[in-house]
Amino acid sequence: MEEMLIFWLVLLILCIGVEVLTLGLTSIWFAGGALVAIFAALLQAPIFFQIILFFVVSLAMLFFTRPIAVRYFNRDRVKTNVESMVGRQAIVTGEIDNLKAKGQVTVNGQEWMARSWEDNVKIPEGTVVVVKSIHGVKLIVARQEPEPERVSRADTEETGVSGADGTKIPE
């Protein structure tokens, strides 16, 4: 039985070590299972009972307490500068041409290298674009789709013609 006690102690130390190195909130739960198995080994419980206890406690802690712990530890997490760029509007300050590997945009007063979302599309200077993703130090952008022209109720009463979403339908 002393061998099992040593096994559980080594497993406990390994799980804690992995958790300290990765901070992934995964192996710490197995350390809890190993701790419970250590107590079972000290009480001279059969080996199969120690193993079952280890897995039951580890999985219960993983599935029931990990979501709470992740929510608690990530609650104050603020998006970094780069993560916050996706979805923002930018103005093209240098023509974007993927074939020539050139292009530049300004987002919130910051200059960024940029490439077009679509390979064969050139985007001229002065165009408003939306940041779709980030690849290394380059923003991947696409032209911002113009919003359809909205028609007031007075305009539709005059012409009597409008789309279901309030856009003008050409006559």
Buried (B, 14 or more C-beta within 10 A) or exposed (E): EEEBBEBBBEBBEBBBEBBEEEEEBEBBBBBBBBBBBBEBBEEEBEBEEBBBBBEEBBEEBBEEBBEEEEEEEEEEEEEEEEEEBBEEEBEBBBBBBBEEEEBBBBBEEEEBBBBBBEEEEBBEEEBBBBBBBBEEEBBBBBBEEEEEEEBEEEBBEEEEEBEEEBEBEEE
